[in-house]
Amino acid sequence: MKLLKKYTYYKSRKEELEGLKEDLKIEKDAEMKEMMHEEIHLIEEEIPHLEEELKVLLLPKDPNDDKKMLSWKPCWCGWR
């Protein structure tokens, strides 16, 4: 479920970015253009992070994650 939510958010941000770029072409108001540039910049910075998060979520689950494991570390306490 987390993957679906993350992908939906990623997809909406990509669509928002494309819409802003299209709107920027026809916008005439300088203040609105500046605001659009700022929002475009923020989204362009966010998208690579979302892509990395999606890659991690797509990794297969390790079947040993839920198992309790004992680790053994040798004791180098001077025995010879």
TIKOLFI-257536 format. One record per atom (N, C-alpha, C): residue in three letters; x, y, z. Coordinates in pm, whole numbers, padded with zeros to 5 digits, always signed. Atoms other than C-alpha are relative to their C-alpha. Layout:
BEGIN
AlaXYZ;...
//
This chain:
BEGIN
Met+00083-00120+00000;Met+00000+00000+00000;Met+00087+00126+00000;Lys-00090-00114-00003;Lys+00291+00233+00073;Lys+00055+00031-00139;Leu-00050-00017+00137;Leu+00425+00175-00279;Leu-00104+00071-00087;Leu+00107-00061+00080;Leu+00090+00267-00434;Leu-00016+00148+00032;Lys+00014-00141-00040;Lys+00063+00590-00235;Lys+00118+00082-00051;Lys-00120-00072+00043;Lys+00422+00688-00316;Lys-00003+00020-00151;Tyr+00006-00012+00145;Tyr+00372+00616-00687;Tyr-00106+00100-00043;Thr+00107-00095+00032;Thr+00045+00809-00696;Thr+00047+00143+00022;Tyr-00054-00133-00029;Tyr+00216+01108-00535;Tyr+00105+00039-00105;Tyr-00103-00025+00101;Tyr+00513+01078-00774;Tyr-00065+00038-00134;Lys+00068-00026+00128;Lys+00281+01065-01075;Lys-00068+00137+00000;Ser+00068-00130-00007;Ser+00082+01368-00956;Ser+00101+00115-00007;Arg-00102-00104+00006;Arg+00403+01569-00907;Arg+00055+00015-00142;Lys-00047-00006+00139;Lys+00522+01477-01258;Lys-00103+00073-00088;Glu+00105-00066+00077;Glu+00186+01585-01403;Glu-00006+00149+00034;Glu+00000-00141-00041;Glu+00196+01906-01201;Glu+00117+00075-00064;Leu-00117-00061+00062;Leu+00545+01978-01334;Leu-00026+00029-00148;Glu+00030-00020+00142;Glu+00434+01930-01694;Glu-00102+00111-00020;Gly+00100-00107+00008;Gly+00130+02152-01636;Gly+00059+00137+00025;Leu-00065-00128-00028;Leu+00341+02426-01484;Leu+00086+00046-00117;Lys-00084-00037+00115;Lys+00581+02416-01778;Lys-00084+00050-00116;Glu+00090-00045+00107;Glu+00293+02449-02022;Glu-00059+00137+00033;Asp+00058-00128-00042;Asp+00133+02731-01822;Asp+00103+00112-00006;Leu-00106-00100+00001;Leu+00467+02910-01801;Leu+00019+00060-00139;Lys-00015-00048+00138;Lys+00478+02937-02180;Lys-00101+00108-00035;Ile+00104-00095+00038;Ile+00153+03134-02195;Ile-00022+00110+00104;Glu+00018-00100-00107;Glu+00176+03330-01868;Glu+00068+00130-00038;Lys-00054-00131+00033;Lys+00230+03702-01910;Lys+00044+00079+00124;Asp-00031-00071-00123;Asp+00245+03825-01550;Asp+00137-00044+00055;Ala-00137+00029-00045;Ala+00607+03850-01427;Ala+00002-00068+00138;Glu+00003+00059-00134;Glu+00519+03768-01064;Glu-00046-00146-00005;Met+00049+00138+00015;Met+00325+03458-01165;Met+00107-00089-00062;Lys-00108+00077+00062;Lys+00613+03347-01387;Lys+00107-00035+00102;Glu-00101+00024-00103;Glu+00854+03384-01097;Glu-00046-00109+00097;Met+00054+00102-00090;Met+00626+03180-00869;Met+00001-00137-00067;Met+00000+00126+00073;Met+00595+02913-01137;Met+00141-00057-00010;His-00139+00044+00006;His+00973+02898-01179;His+00044-00061+00133;Glu-00036+00052-00133;Glu+01014+02850-00804;Glu-00063-00137+00023;Glu+00069+00128-00019;Glu+00754+02572-00796;Glu+00061-00108-00089;Ile-00064+00095+00092;Ile+00912+02404-01100;Ile+00132-00048+00059;His-00130+00034-00060;His+01250+02416-00928;His-00019-00096+00118;Leu+00025+00086-00116;Leu+01109+02261-00609;Leu-00040-00142-00044;Ile+00045+00131+00047;Ile+00937+01980-00797;Ile+00114-00075-00066;Glu-00112+00065+00067;Glu+01245+01910-01009;Glu+00102-00052+00101;Glu-00088+00050-00105;Glu+01447+01872-00688;Glu-00061-00120+00072;Glu+00069+00105-00074;Glu+01185+01646-00530;Glu-00008-00131-00079;Ile+00023+00119+00082;Ile+01138+01404-00821;Ile+00112-00105+00011;Pro-00103+00104-00015;Pro+01481+01231-00801;Pro-00007-00073+00136;His+00014+00063-00131;His+01424+01168-00429;His-00117-00099+00000;Leu+00116+00091+00010;Leu+01083+01018-00501;Leu+00035-00124-00081;Glu-00039+00114+00081;Glu+01234+00797-00770;Glu+00087-00097+00080;Glu-00084+00086-00084;Glu+01495+00666-00524;Glu-00085-00076+00102;Glu+00088+00065-00097;Glu+01226+00595-00265;Glu-00082-00112-00067;Leu+00075+00102+00073;Leu+01025+00407-00528;Leu+00088-00121-00031;Lys-00091+00111+00028;Lys+01329+00199-00623;Lys+00017-00088+00123;Val-00016+00076-00124;Val+01376+00097-00261;Val-00126-00080+00030;Leu+00126+00071-00025;Leu+01009+00008-00226;Leu-00023-00115-00096;Leu+00016+00106+00099;Leu+01031-00207-00539;Leu+00095-00118+00022;Leu-00091+00111-00028;Leu+01314-00419-00401;Leu-00077-00114+00065;Pro+00070+00112-00061;Pro+01200-00769-00311;Pro+00033-00012+00148;Lys-00019+00016-00143;Lys+01155-00842+00057;Lys+00089-00121+00026;Asp-00088+00110-00038;Asp+01426-01056+00211;Asp-00076-00094+00094;Pro+00076+00093-00086;Pro+01264-01371+00358;Pro+00062-00016+00138;Asn-00066+00014-00130;Asn+01517-01365+00643;Asn-00016+00123+00089;Asp+00016-00123-00079;Asp+01419-01016+00763;Asp-00073-00024+00132;Asp+00081+00021-00119;Asp+01167-01148+01015;Asp+00058-00106+00094;Lys-00058+00106-00082;Lys+01384-01431+01148;Lys+00097+00059+00101;Lys-00097-00041-00101;Lys+01578-01392+01467;Lys+00130-00073-00031;Met-00129+00058+00033;Met+01942-01450+01401;Met+00098+00028+00113;Leu-00106-00017-00097;Leu+02225-01503+01642;Leu+00129+00028-00075;Ser-00129-00024+00063;Ser+02558-01359+01555;Ser+00108-00043+00097;Trp-00110+00046-00080;Trp+02879-01509+01679;Trp+00123+00079-00038;Lys-00123-00074+00023;Lys+03188-01299+01718;Lys+00108-00067+00082;Pro-00106+00064-00077;Pro+03513-01465+01816;Pro+00061+00097+00100;Cys-00062-00079-00105;Cys+03674-01344+02132;Cys+00151-00012-00012;Trp-00146+00000+00011;Trp+04035-01250+02081;Trp+00054+00054+00132;Cys-00039-00047-00133;Cys+04120-01232+02446;Cys+00137-00053+00044;Gly-00136+00039-00033;Gly+04477-01361+02431;Gly+00022-00149+00019;Trp-00021+00144-00014;Trp+04426-01738+02436;Trp+00094-00047-00110;Arg-00091+00052+00102;Arg+04704-01923+02261;Arg+00018-00146+00014;
//
